[in-house]
């Protein structure tokens, strides 16, 4: 028998009891919505979901209404925390009750794992995610974030803003360890280290960088638009890491600068260089995400030409 979680209708069912064919209508609509609304091609991510579903190896739950699967959510565990990897409910079935049924099931399942201290999620397709009440609200903090994008139809408008004493060069794997240390330095005492605790330590930063370079969750890593900034002493002082999220769309997965070089134009210099490389590759647009409370970063992105496209939230459940 399929395992059910105690929660009002609609019911949830373990993903290990669902066939890839039953999940296909949900994946098909999710891919179409992400492509239409965010210019994001989810095919590689959807194929991973299909593969692990066929193997009965994907941890999570499906939403069961009658005999149909109308939504799903899966999770993974990384050491002391759980990550909600995806969450989607068909538009015609999407209600707060349906969405919360999945979230409750996933968080409750993770909470029972020995040694698990927190659960993190950034769910762009969750309705009113930055404002609504959520399951396990006593242990929850929500951080409003923005998905921004920019048209690259006129890359010449980006201009060129070199910074005295700063040299840019393409990012390369030999900079991996230095980049991990840079991430920790850049996010120390920053609100984003509350959202993603990997920013707080060198091992965590290494795992974070490995995830965005090796796995398709944030697109396919694109070295041609990834850059490193060095100061006059030759020290790494900033990075802009880039991915392709569709044949014609780029995404900035990480942009950070050391505290000593902030407000000196280094971030803008890196960002514009990455955007120019996206345009040269044939991208029509590029995107990034930013925490709403990071007003300095928002001002920079909007000055460059990004516009706010969708508000969502980073959710963190703390069970310590």
C-alpha positions as protocol buffer text, in pm:
chain_id: "A"
residue {
  index: 1
  type: UNK
  ca { x: 0 y: 0 z: 0 }
}
residue {
  index: 2
  type: UNK
  ca { x: 115 y: 356 z: -70 }
}
residue {
  index: 3
  type: UNK
  ca { x: 217 y: 556 z: 234 }
}
residue {
  index: 4
  type: UNK
  ca { x: -1 y: 859 z: 314 }
}
residue {
  index: 5
  type: UNK
  ca { x: 64 y: 1159 z: 535 }
}
residue {
  index: 6
  type: UNK
  ca { x: -202 y: 1283 z: 775 }
}
residue {
  index: 7
  type: UNK
  ca { x: -324 y: 1607 z: 616 }
}
residue {
  index: 8
  type: UNK
  ca { x: -662 y: 1723 z: 482 }
}
residue {
  index: 9
  type: UNK
  ca { x: -764 y: 1633 z: 128 }
}
residue {
  index: 10
  type: UNK
  ca { x: -616 y: 1625 z: -132 }
}
residue {
  index: 11
  type: UNK
  ca { x: -404 y: 1325 z: -39 }
}
residue {
  index: 12
  type: UNK
  ca { x: -35 y: 1281 z: -92 }
}
residue {
  index: 13
  type: UNK
  ca { x: 143 y: 965 z: -197 }
}
residue {
  index: 14
  type: UNK
  ca { x: 511 y: 873 z: -187 }
}
residue {
  index: 15
  type: UNK
  ca { x: 692 y: 933 z: -516 }
}
residue {
  index: 16
  type: UNK
  ca { x: 832 y: 580 z: -496 }
}
residue {
  index: 17
  type: UNK
  ca { x: 476 y: 457 z: -554 }
}
residue {
  index: 18
  type: UNK
  ca { x: 426 y: 674 z: -865 }
}
residue {
  index: 19
  type: UNK
  ca { x: 526 y: 584 z: -1221 }
}
residue {
  index: 20
  type: UNK
  ca { x: 709 y: 826 z: -1447 }
}
residue {
  index: 21
  type: UNK
  ca { x: 412 y: 803 z: -1685 }
}
residue {
  index: 22
  type: UNK
  ca { x: 170 y: 919 z: -1413 }
}
residue {
  index: 23
  type: UNK
  ca { x: 397 y: 1215 z: -1339 }
}
residue {
  index: 24
  type: UNK
  ca { x: 446 y: 1316 z: -1703 }
}
residue {
  index: 25
  type: UNK
  ca { x: 148 y: 1559 z: -1735 }
}
residue {
  index: 26
  type: UNK
  ca { x: 281 y: 1754 z: -1436 }
}
residue {
  index: 27
  type: UNK
  ca { x: 635 y: 1766 z: -1574 }
}
residue {
  index: 28
  type: UNK
  ca { x: 510 y: 1870 z: -1918 }
}
residue {
  index: 29
  type: UNK
  ca { x: 313 y: 2165 z: -1783 }
}
residue {
  index: 30
  type: UNK
  ca { x: 594 y: 2266 z: -1548 }
}
residue {
  index: 31
  type: UNK
  ca { x: 843 y: 2277 z: -1836 }
}
residue {
  index: 32
  type: UNK
  ca { x: 603 y: 2486 z: -2046 }
}
residue {
  index: 33
  type: UNK
  ca { x: 538 y: 2736 z: -1764 }
}
residue {
  index: 34
  type: UNK
  ca { x: 906 y: 2784 z: -1682 }
}
residue {
  index: 35
  type: UNK
  ca { x: 988 y: 2837 z: -2047 }
}
residue {
  index: 36
  type: UNK
  ca { x: 700 y: 3080 z: -2101 }
}
residue {
  index: 37
  type: UNK
  ca { x: 736 y: 3285 z: -1784 }
}
residue {
  index: 38
  type: UNK
  ca { x: 1109 y: 3268 z: -1704 }
}
residue {
  index: 39
  type: UNK
  ca { x: 1272 y: 3171 z: -2039 }
}
residue {
  index: 40
  type: UNK
  ca { x: 1406 y: 2863 z: -1862 }
}
residue {
  index: 41
  type: UNK
  ca { x: 1443 y: 2523 z: -2031 }
}
residue {
  index: 42
  type: UNK
  ca { x: 1374 y: 2257 z: -1766 }
}
residue {
  index: 43
  type: UNK
  ca { x: 1417 y: 1954 z: -1991 }
}
residue {
  index: 44
  type: UNK
  ca { x: 1741 y: 1829 z: -1834 }
}
residue {
  index: 45
  type: UNK
  ca { x: 1604 y: 1866 z: -1481 }
}
residue {
  index: 46
  type: UNK
  ca { x: 1278 y: 1696 z: -1580 }
}
residue {
  index: 47
  type: UNK
  ca { x: 1471 y: 1408 z: -1732 }
}
residue {
  index: 48
  type: UNK
  ca { x: 1653 y: 1354 z: -1403 }
}
residue {
  index: 49
  type: UNK
  ca { x: 1317 y: 1344 z: -1223 }
}
residue {
  index: 50
  type: UNK
  ca { x: 1189 y: 1087 z: -1474 }
}
residue {
  index: 51
  type: UNK
  ca { x: 1502 y: 875 z: -1439 }
}
residue {
  index: 52
  type: UNK
  ca { x: 1495 y: 863 z: -1060 }
}
residue {
  index: 53
  type: UNK
  ca { x: 1119 y: 810 z: -1059 }
}
residue {
  index: 54
  type: UNK
  ca { x: 1163 y: 504 z: -1282 }
}
residue {
  index: 55
  type: UNK
  ca { x: 1432 y: 379 z: -1042 }
}
residue {
  index: 56
  type: UNK
  ca { x: 1196 y: 442 z: -746 }
}
residue {
  index: 57
  type: UNK
  ca { x: 1483 y: 639 z: -598 }
}
residue {
  index: 58
  type: UNK
  ca { x: 1334 y: 988 z: -566 }
}
residue {
  index: 59
  type: UNK
  ca { x: 1236 y: 1095 z: -215 }
}
residue {
  index: 60
  type: UNK
  ca { x: 922 y: 1305 z: -204 }
}
residue {
  index: 61
  type: UNK
  ca { x: 550 y: 1304 z: -260 }
}
residue {
  index: 62
  type: UNK
  ca { x: 292 y: 1336 z: -534 }
}
residue {
  index: 63
  type: UNK
  ca { x: -44 y: 1503 z: -505 }
}
residue {
  index: 64
  type: UNK
  ca { x: -329 y: 1257 z: -566 }
}
residue {
  index: 65
  type: UNK
  ca { x: -669 y: 1389 z: -669 }
}
residue {
  index: 66
  type: UNK
  ca { x: -899 y: 1105 z: -760 }
}
residue {
  index: 67
  type: UNK
  ca { x: -682 y: 876 z: -971 }
}
residue {
  index: 68
  type: UNK
  ca { x: -461 y: 1153 z: -1114 }
}
residue {
  index: 69
  type: UNK
  ca { x: -129 y: 1293 z: -1003 }
}
residue {
  index: 70
  type: UNK
  ca { x: -168 y: 1671 z: -1007 }
}
residue {
  index: 71
  type: UNK
  ca { x: 154 y: 1783 z: -838 }
}
residue {
  index: 72
  type: UNK
  ca { x: 479 y: 1669 z: -686 }
}
residue {
  index: 73
  type: UNK
  ca { x: 763 y: 1774 z: -460 }
}
residue {
  index: 74
  type: UNK
  ca { x: 1094 y: 1602 z: -398 }
}
residue {
  index: 75
  type: UNK
  ca { x: 1375 y: 1649 z: -150 }
}
residue {
  index: 76
  type: UNK
  ca { x: 1735 y: 1554 z: -82 }
}
residue {
  index: 77
  type: UNK
  ca { x: 1940 y: 1548 z: 232 }
}
residue {
  index: 78
  type: UNK
  ca { x: 2282 y: 1709 z: 264 }
}
residue {
  index: 79
  type: UNK
  ca { x: 2443 y: 1636 z: 599 }
}
residue {
  index: 80
  type: UNK
  ca { x: 2245 y: 1820 z: 866 }
}
residue {
  index: 81
  type: UNK
  ca { x: 1984 y: 1976 z: 637 }
}
residue {
  index: 82
  type: UNK
  ca { x: 1721 y: 1893 z: 380 }
}
residue {
  index: 83
  type: UNK
  ca { x: 1661 y: 2071 z: 51 }
}
residue {
  index: 84
  type: UNK
  ca { x: 1327 y: 2083 z: -129 }
}
residue {
  index: 85
  type: UNK
  ca { x: 1450 y: 2040 z: -485 }
}
residue {
  index: 86
  type: UNK
  ca { x: 1127 y: 2114 z: -666 }
}
residue {
  index: 87
  type: UNK
  ca { x: 758 y: 2171 z: -603 }
}
residue {
  index: 88
  type: UNK
  ca { x: 490 y: 2206 z: -869 }
}
residue {
  index: 89
  type: UNK
  ca { x: 111 y: 2174 z: -883 }
}
residue {
  index: 90
  type: UNK
  ca { x: -90 y: 2185 z: -1206 }
}
residue {
  index: 91
  type: UNK
  ca { x: -238 y: 2532 z: -1259 }
}
residue {
  index: 92
  type: UNK
  ca { x: -601 y: 2417 z: -1268 }
}
residue {
  index: 93
  type: UNK
  ca { x: -553 y: 2230 z: -938 }
}
residue {
  index: 94
  type: UNK
  ca { x: -332 y: 2488 z: -767 }
}
residue {
  index: 95
  type: UNK
  ca { x: -469 y: 2602 z: -432 }
}
residue {
  index: 96
  type: UNK
  ca { x: -299 y: 2689 z: -106 }
}
residue {
  index: 97
  type: UNK
  ca { x: -441 y: 2367 z: 41 }
}
residue {
  index: 98
  type: UNK
  ca { x: -295 y: 2155 z: -239 }
}
residue {
  index: 99
  type: UNK
  ca { x: 46 y: 2324 z: -226 }
}
residue {
  index: 100
  type: UNK
  ca { x: 62 y: 2306 z: 152 }
}
residue {
  index: 101
  type: UNK
  ca { x: -27 y: 1936 z: 151 }
}
residue {
  index: 102
  type: UNK
  ca { x: 292 y: 1865 z: -42 }
}
residue {
  index: 103
  type: UNK
  ca { x: 506 y: 2101 z: 166 }
}
residue {
  index: 104
  type: UNK
  ca { x: 374 y: 1956 z: 491 }
}
residue {
  index: 105
  type: UNK
  ca { x: 446 y: 1601 z: 373 }
}
residue {
  index: 106
  type: UNK
  ca { x: 801 y: 1684 z: 262 }
}
residue {
  index: 107
  type: UNK
  ca { x: 898 y: 1886 z: 570 }
}
residue {
  index: 108
  type: UNK
  ca { x: 740 y: 1633 z: 806 }
}
residue {
  index: 109
  type: UNK
  ca { x: 930 y: 1351 z: 637 }
}
residue {
  index: 110
  type: UNK
  ca { x: 1260 y: 1538 z: 658 }
}
residue {
  index: 111
  type: UNK
  ca { x: 1199 y: 1640 z: 1017 }
}
residue {
  index: 112
  type: UNK
  ca { x: 1189 y: 1275 z: 1123 }
}
residue {
  index: 113
  type: UNK
  ca { x: 1541 y: 1206 z: 993 }
}
residue {
  index: 114
  type: UNK
  ca { x: 1796 y: 1170 z: 1275 }
}
residue {
  index: 115
  type: UNK
  ca { x: 2032 y: 1464 z: 1305 }
}
residue {
  index: 116
  type: UNK
  ca { x: 1846 y: 1689 z: 1062 }
}
residue {
  index: 117
  type: UNK
  ca { x: 1850 y: 2050 z: 1182 }
}
residue {
  index: 118
  type: UNK
  ca { x: 1703 y: 2261 z: 900 }
}
residue {
  index: 119
  type: UNK
  ca { x: 1515 y: 2253 z: 573 }
}
residue {
  index: 120
  type: UNK
  ca { x: 1576 y: 2502 z: 291 }
}
residue {
  index: 121
  type: UNK
  ca { x: 1360 y: 2576 z: -12 }
}
residue {
  index: 122
  type: UNK
  ca { x: 1338 y: 2834 z: -290 }
}
residue {
  index: 123
  type: UNK
  ca { x: 1018 y: 2761 z: -482 }
}
residue {
  index: 124
  type: UNK
  ca { x: 960 y: 3006 z: -765 }
}
residue {
  index: 125
  type: UNK
  ca { x: 622 y: 2861 z: -868 }
}
residue {
  index: 126
  type: UNK
  ca { x: 468 y: 2868 z: -521 }
}
residue {
  index: 127
  type: UNK
  ca { x: 171 y: 3107 z: -505 }
}
residue {
  index: 128
  type: UNK
  ca { x: 236 y: 3411 z: -283 }
}
residue {
  index: 129
  type: UNK
  ca { x: 536 y: 3235 z: -135 }
}
residue {
  index: 130
  type: UNK
  ca { x: 674 y: 3551 z: 23 }
}
residue {
  index: 131
  type: UNK
  ca { x: 355 y: 3634 z: 213 }
}
residue {
  index: 132
  type: UNK
  ca { x: 146 y: 3326 z: 289 }
}
residue {
  index: 133
  type: UNK
  ca { x: 130 y: 3114 z: 601 }
}
residue {
  index: 134
  type: UNK
  ca { x: 311 y: 2782 z: 565 }
}
residue {
  index: 135
  type: UNK
  ca { x: 321 y: 2444 z: 742 }
}
residue {
  index: 136
  type: UNK
  ca { x: 541 y: 2430 z: 1053 }
}
residue {
  index: 137
  type: UNK
  ca { x: 524 y: 2810 z: 1075 }
}
residue {
  index: 138
  type: UNK
  ca { x: 669 y: 2818 z: 1428 }
}
residue {
  index: 139
  type: UNK
  ca { x: 1002 y: 2695 z: 1292 }
}
residue {
  index: 140
  type: UNK
  ca { x: 990 y: 2892 z: 966 }
}
residue {
  index: 141
  type: UNK
  ca { x: 1151 y: 3209 z: 838 }
}
residue {
  index: 142
  type: UNK
  ca { x: 1066 y: 3343 z: 492 }
}
residue {
  index: 143
  type: UNK
  ca { x: 1300 y: 3577 z: 305 }
}
residue {
  index: 144
  type: UNK
  ca { x: 1145 y: 3765 z: 9 }
}
residue {
  index: 145
  type: UNK
  ca { x: 1352 y: 3738 z: -310 }
}
residue {
  index: 146
  type: UNK
  ca { x: 1329 y: 3860 z: -668 }
}
residue {
  index: 147
  type: UNK
  ca { x: 1380 y: 3690 z: -1001 }
}
residue {
  index: 148
  type: UNK
  ca { x: 1517 y: 3960 z: -1234 }
}
residue {
  index: 149
  type: UNK
  ca { x: 1587 y: 3949 z: -1605 }
}
residue {
  index: 150
  type: UNK
  ca { x: 1737 y: 4169 z: -1874 }
}
residue {
  index: 151
  type: UNK
  ca { x: 1698 y: 4182 z: -2251 }
}
residue {
  index: 152
  type: UNK
  ca { x: 2023 y: 4139 z: -2441 }
}
residue {
  index: 153
  type: UNK
  ca { x: 1884 y: 4271 z: -2769 }
}
residue {
  index: 154
  type: UNK
  ca { x: 2119 y: 4573 z: -2748 }
}
residue {
  index: 155
  type: UNK
  ca { x: 2436 y: 4458 z: -2569 }
}
residue {
  index: 156
  type: UNK
  ca { x: 2614 y: 4778 z: -2671 }
}
residue {
  index: 157
  type: UNK
  ca { x: 2393 y: 4957 z: -2419 }
}
residue {
  index: 158
  type: UNK
  ca { x: 2567 y: 4769 z: -2139 }
}
residue {
  index: 159
  type: UNK
  ca { x: 2872 y: 4986 z: -2188 }
}
residue {
  index: 160
  type: UNK
  ca { x: 3217 y: 4915 z: -2054 }
}
residue {
  index: 161
  type: UNK
  ca { x: 3309 y: 5016 z: -1702 }
}
residue {
  index: 162
  type: UNK
  ca { x: 3669 y: 4909 z: -1627 }
}
residue {
  index: 163
  type: UNK
  ca { x: 3781 y: 4969 z: -1271 }
}
residue {
  index: 164
  type: UNK
  ca { x: 4131 y: 5111 z: -1206 }
}
residue {
  index: 165
  type: UNK
  ca { x: 4359 y: 4846 z: -1062 }
}
residue {
  index: 166
  type: UNK
  ca { x: 4117 y: 4562 z: -1138 }
}
residue {
  index: 167
  type: UNK
  ca { x: 4189 y: 4296 z: -1398 }
}
residue {
  index: 168
  type: UNK
  ca { x: 3929 y: 4051 z: -1531 }
}
residue {
  index: 169
  type: UNK
  ca { x: 4003 y: 3710 z: -1672 }
}
residue {
  index: 170
  type: UNK
  ca { x: 3789 y: 3406 z: -1750 }
}
residue {
  index: 171
  type: UNK
  ca { x: 3712 y: 3197 z: -1443 }
}
residue {
  index: 172
  type: UNK
  ca { x: 3888 y: 2858 z: -1444 }
}
residue {
  index: 173
  type: UNK
  ca { x: 3874 y: 2549 z: -1226 }
}
residue {
  index: 174
  type: UNK
  ca { x: 4216 y: 2622 z: -1077 }
}
residue {
  index: 175
  type: UNK
  ca { x: 4042 y: 2912 z: -896 }
}
residue {
  index: 176
  type: UNK
  ca { x: 3796 y: 2679 z: -724 }
}
residue {
  index: 177
  type: UNK
  ca { x: 3953 y: 2686 z: -375 }
}
residue {
  index: 178
  type: UNK
  ca { x: 4015 y: 3060 z: -385 }
}
residue {
  index: 179
  type: UNK
  ca { x: 3657 y: 3112 z: -501 }
}
residue {
  index: 180
  type: UNK
  ca { x: 3523 y: 2908 z: -210 }
}
residue {
  index: 181
  type: UNK
  ca { x: 3717 y: 3127 z: 34 }
}
residue {
  index: 182
  type: UNK
  ca { x: 3590 y: 3435 z: -147 }
}
residue {
  index: 183
  type: UNK
  ca { x: 3228 y: 3321 z: -109 }
}
residue {
  index: 184
  type: UNK
  ca { x: 3272 y: 3277 z: 268 }
}
residue {
  index: 185
  type: UNK
  ca { x: 3432 y: 3621 z: 300 }
}
residue {
  index: 186
  type: UNK
  ca { x: 3173 y: 3793 z: 81 }
}
residue {
  index: 187
  type: UNK
  ca { x: 2872 y: 3651 z: 268 }
}
residue {
  index: 188
  type: UNK
  ca { x: 2998 y: 3681 z: 625 }
}
residue {
  index: 189
  type: UNK
  ca { x: 2725 y: 3851 z: 833 }
}
residue {
  index: 190
  type: UNK
  ca { x: 2512 y: 3875 z: 518 }
}
residue {
  index: 191
  type: UNK
  ca { x: 2143 y: 3784 z: 508 }
}
residue {
  index: 192
  type: UNK
  ca { x: 2210 y: 3532 z: 232 }
}
residue {
  index: 193
  type: UNK
  ca { x: 2416 y: 3321 z: 473 }
}
residue {
  index: 194
  type: UNK
  ca { x: 2095 y: 3284 z: 677 }
}
residue {
  index: 195
  type: UNK
  ca { x: 1919 y: 3153 z: 366 }
}
residue {
  index: 196
  type: UNK
  ca { x: 2198 y: 2918 z: 255 }
}
residue {
  index: 197
  type: UNK
  ca { x: 2424 y: 2801 z: 536 }
}
residue {
  index: 198
  type: UNK
  ca { x: 2678 y: 2669 z: 282 }
}
residue {
  index: 199
  type: UNK
  ca { x: 2805 y: 3026 z: 260 }
}
residue {
  index: 200
  type: UNK
  ca { x: 2928 y: 3009 z: 619 }
}
residue {
  index: 201
  type: UNK
  ca { x: 3220 y: 2769 z: 580 }
}
residue {
  index: 202
  type: UNK
  ca { x: 3482 y: 2668 z: 325 }
}
residue {
  index: 203
  type: UNK
  ca { x: 3349 y: 2307 z: 298 }
}
residue {
  index: 204
  type: UNK
  ca { x: 2997 y: 2441 z: 248 }
}
residue {
  index: 205
  type: UNK
  ca { x: 3111 y: 2692 z: -13 }
}
residue {
  index: 206
  type: UNK
  ca { x: 3297 y: 2417 z: -198 }
}
residue {
  index: 207
  type: UNK
  ca { x: 2981 y: 2208 z: -209 }
}
residue {
  index: 208
  type: UNK
  ca { x: 2781 y: 2510 z: -325 }
}
residue {
  index: 209
  type: UNK
  ca { x: 3024 y: 2579 z: -609 }
}
residue {
  index: 210
  type: UNK
  ca { x: 3032 y: 2213 z: -707 }
}
residue {
  index: 211
  type: UNK
  ca { x: 2654 y: 2206 z: -726 }
}
residue {
  index: 212
  type: UNK
  ca { x: 2627 y: 2503 z: -962 }
}
residue {
  index: 213
  type: UNK
  ca { x: 2917 y: 2384 z: -1179 }
}
residue {
  index: 214
  type: UNK
  ca { x: 2832 y: 2014 z: -1203 }
}
residue {
  index: 215
  type: UNK
  ca { x: 2453 y: 1984 z: -1177 }
}
residue {
  index: 216
  type: UNK
  ca { x: 2168 y: 2123 z: -1393 }
}
residue {
  index: 217
  type: UNK
  ca { x: 1955 y: 2280 z: -1118 }
}
residue {
  index: 218
  type: UNK
  ca { x: 2076 y: 2628 z: -1214 }
}
residue {
  index: 219
  type: UNK
  ca { x: 2132 y: 2545 z: -1580 }
}
residue {
  index: 220
  type: UNK
  ca { x: 2446 y: 2423 z: -1754 }
}
residue {
  index: 221
  type: UNK
  ca { x: 2762 y: 2590 z: -1630 }
}
residue {
  index: 222
  type: UNK
  ca { x: 2891 y: 2827 z: -1899 }
}
residue {
  index: 223
  type: UNK
  ca { x: 3264 y: 2900 z: -1858 }
}
residue {
  index: 224
  type: UNK
  ca { x: 3269 y: 3148 z: -2148 }
}
residue {
  index: 225
  type: UNK
  ca { x: 3059 y: 3397 z: -1948 }
}
residue {
  index: 226
  type: UNK
  ca { x: 3217 y: 3325 z: -1607 }
}
residue {
  index: 227
  type: UNK
  ca { x: 3479 y: 3572 z: -1490 }
}
residue {
  index: 228
  type: UNK
  ca { x: 3717 y: 3641 z: -1203 }
}
residue {
  index: 229
  type: UNK
  ca { x: 3841 y: 3981 z: -1087 }
}
residue {
  index: 230
  type: UNK
  ca { x: 4190 y: 4038 z: -946 }
}
residue {
  index: 231
  type: UNK
  ca { x: 4316 y: 4344 z: -763 }
}
residue {
  index: 232
  type: UNK
  ca { x: 4647 y: 4525 z: -816 }
}
residue {
  index: 233
  type: UNK
  ca { x: 4823 y: 4278 z: -585 }
}
residue {
  index: 234
  type: UNK
  ca { x: 4697 y: 3984 z: -793 }
}
residue {
  index: 235
  type: UNK
  ca { x: 4449 y: 3863 z: -531 }
}
residue {
  index: 236
  type: UNK
  ca { x: 4107 y: 3728 z: -631 }
}
residue {
  index: 237
  type: UNK
  ca { x: 3851 y: 3990 z: -530 }
}
residue {
  index: 238
  type: UNK
  ca { x: 3533 y: 3895 z: -719 }
}
residue {
  index: 239
  type: UNK
  ca { x: 3365 y: 3629 z: -931 }
}
residue {
  index: 240
  type: UNK
  ca { x: 3073 y: 3612 z: -1171 }
}
residue {
  index: 241
  type: UNK
  ca { x: 2967 y: 3255 z: -1249 }
}
residue {
  index: 242
  type: UNK
  ca { x: 2726 y: 3191 z: -1533 }
}
residue {
  index: 243
  type: UNK
  ca { x: 2504 y: 2917 z: -1671 }
}
residue {
  index: 244
  type: UNK
  ca { x: 2288 y: 2861 z: -1976 }
}
residue {
  index: 245
  type: UNK
  ca { x: 1929 y: 2788 z: -1876 }
}
residue {
  index: 246
  type: UNK
  ca { x: 1810 y: 2763 z: -2235 }
}
residue {
  index: 247
  type: UNK
  ca { x: 1965 y: 2779 z: -2579 }
}
residue {
  index: 248
  type: UNK
  ca { x: 1897 y: 3152 z: -2586 }
}
residue {
  index: 249
  type: UNK
  ca { x: 1894 y: 3246 z: -2216 }
}
residue {
  index: 250
  type: UNK
  ca { x: 2169 y: 3288 z: -1957 }
}
residue {
  index: 251
  type: UNK
  ca { x: 2164 y: 3302 z: -1579 }
}
residue {
  index: 252
  type: UNK
  ca { x: 2409 y: 3452 z: -1330 }
}
residue {
  index: 253
  type: UNK
  ca { x: 2440 y: 3183 z: -1064 }
}
residue {
  index: 254
  type: UNK
  ca { x: 2683 y: 3370 z: -840 }
}
residue {
  index: 255
  type: UNK
  ca { x: 2814 y: 3726 z: -825 }
}
residue {
  index: 256
  type: UNK
  ca { x: 3016 y: 3826 z: -521 }
}
residue {
  index: 257
  type: UNK
  ca { x: 3297 y: 4062 z: -427 }
}
residue {
  index: 258
  type: UNK
  ca { x: 3524 y: 4076 z: -124 }
}
residue {
  index: 259
  type: UNK
  ca { x: 3419 y: 4329 z: 144 }
}
residue {
  index: 260
  type: UNK
  ca { x: 3733 y: 4535 z: 81 }
}
residue {
  index: 261
  type: UNK
  ca { x: 3637 y: 4592 z: -284 }
}
residue {
  index: 262
  type: UNK
  ca { x: 3267 y: 4665 z: -248 }
}
residue {
  index: 263
  type: UNK
  ca { x: 3119 y: 4988 z: -380 }
}
residue {
  index: 264
  type: UNK
  ca { x: 3416 y: 5028 z: -615 }
}
residue {
  index: 265
  type: UNK
  ca { x: 3244 y: 4908 z: -933 }
}
residue {
  index: 266
  type: UNK
  ca { x: 3392 y: 4557 z: -934 }
}
residue {
  index: 267
  type: UNK
  ca { x: 3054 y: 4382 z: -923 }
}
residue {
  index: 268
  type: UNK
  ca { x: 2915 y: 4589 z: -1208 }
}
residue {
  index: 269
  type: UNK
  ca { x: 3230 y: 4533 z: -1414 }
}
residue {
  index: 270
  type: UNK
  ca { x: 3203 y: 4155 z: -1370 }
}
residue {
  index: 271
  type: UNK
  ca { x: 2830 y: 4151 z: -1438 }
}
residue {
  index: 272
  type: UNK
  ca { x: 2849 y: 4350 z: -1760 }
}
residue {
  index: 273
  type: UNK
  ca { x: 3131 y: 4131 z: -1890 }
}
residue {
  index: 274
  type: UNK
  ca { x: 2926 y: 3816 z: -1828 }
}
residue {
  index: 275
  type: UNK
  ca { x: 2623 y: 3970 z: -1999 }
}
residue {
  index: 276
  type: UNK
  ca { x: 2827 y: 4069 z: -2303 }
}
residue {
  index: 277
  type: UNK
  ca { x: 2950 y: 3712 z: -2335 }
}
residue {
  index: 278
  type: UNK
  ca { x: 2593 y: 3582 z: -2311 }
}
residue {
  index: 279
  type: UNK
  ca { x: 2494 y: 3818 z: -2594 }
}
residue {
  index: 280
  type: UNK
  ca { x: 2793 y: 3710 z: -2805 }
}
residue {
  index: 281
  type: UNK
  ca { x: 2680 y: 3351 z: -2761 }
}
residue {
  index: 282
  type: UNK
  ca { x: 2336 y: 3437 z: -2900 }
}
residue {
  index: 283
  type: UNK
  ca { x: 2136 y: 3473 z: -2579 }
}
residue {
  index: 284
  type: UNK
  ca { x: 1833 y: 3701 z: -2599 }
}
residue {
  index: 285
  type: UNK
  ca { x: 1806 y: 3746 z: -2223 }
}
residue {
  index: 286
  type: UNK
  ca { x: 1973 y: 3676 z: -1891 }
}
residue {
  index: 287
  type: UNK
  ca { x: 1841 y: 3642 z: -1537 }
}
residue {
  index: 288
  type: UNK
  ca { x: 1948 y: 3626 z: -1175 }
}
residue {
  index: 289
  type: UNK
  ca { x: 1791 y: 3611 z: -830 }
}
residue {
  index: 290
  type: UNK
  ca { x: 1851 y: 3842 z: -536 }
}
residue {
  index: 291
  type: UNK
  ca { x: 1727 y: 3876 z: -180 }
}
residue {
  index: 292
  type: UNK
  ca { x: 1493 y: 4175 z: -149 }
}
residue {
  index: 293
  type: UNK
  ca { x: 1669 y: 4301 z: 164 }
}
residue {
  index: 294
  type: UNK
  ca { x: 1995 y: 4329 z: -31 }
}
residue {
  index: 295
  type: UNK
  ca { x: 1913 y: 4678 z: -150 }
}
residue {
  index: 296
  type: UNK
  ca { x: 2265 y: 4759 z: -273 }
}
residue {
  index: 297
  type: UNK
  ca { x: 2263 y: 4457 z: -505 }
}
residue {
  index: 298
  type: UNK
  ca { x: 1914 y: 4542 z: -631 }
}
residue {
  index: 299
  type: UNK
  ca { x: 2025 y: 4896 z: -714 }
}
residue {
  index: 300
  type: UNK
  ca { x: 2324 y: 4762 z: -905 }
}
residue {
  index: 301
  type: UNK
  ca { x: 2118 y: 4515 z: -1107 }
}
residue {
  index: 302
  type: UNK
  ca { x: 1852 y: 4770 z: -1194 }
}
residue {
  index: 303
  type: UNK
  ca { x: 2116 y: 5025 z: -1289 }
}
residue {
  index: 304
  type: UNK
  ca { x: 2261 y: 4771 z: -1533 }
}
residue {
  index: 305
  type: UNK
  ca { x: 1913 y: 4717 z: -1680 }
}
residue {
  index: 306
  type: UNK
  ca { x: 1756 y: 4422 z: -1500 }
}
residue {
  index: 307
  type: UNK
  ca { x: 1383 y: 4436 z: -1423 }
}
residue {
  index: 308
  type: UNK
  ca { x: 1189 y: 4264 z: -1146 }
}
residue {
  index: 309
  type: UNK
  ca { x: 998 y: 3976 z: -1303 }
}
residue {
  index: 310
  type: UNK
  ca { x: 873 y: 3757 z: -1018 }
}
residue {
  index: 311
  type: UNK
  ca { x: 877 y: 3773 z: -640 }
}
residue {
  index: 312
  type: UNK
  ca { x: 919 y: 3452 z: -446 }
}
residue {
  index: 313
  type: UNK
  ca { x: 1066 y: 3350 z: -111 }
}
residue {
  index: 314
  type: UNK
  ca { x: 1349 y: 3152 z: 35 }
}
residue {
  index: 315
  type: UNK
  ca { x: 1206 y: 2940 z: 317 }
}
residue {
  index: 316
  type: UNK
  ca { x: 1413 y: 2807 z: 604 }
}
residue {
  index: 317
  type: UNK
  ca { x: 1273 y: 2574 z: 870 }
}
residue {
  index: 318
  type: UNK
  ca { x: 1500 y: 2551 z: 1174 }
}
residue {
  index: 319
  type: UNK
  ca { x: 1443 y: 2242 z: 1394 }
}
residue {
  index: 320
  type: UNK
  ca { x: 1735 y: 2280 z: 1633 }
}
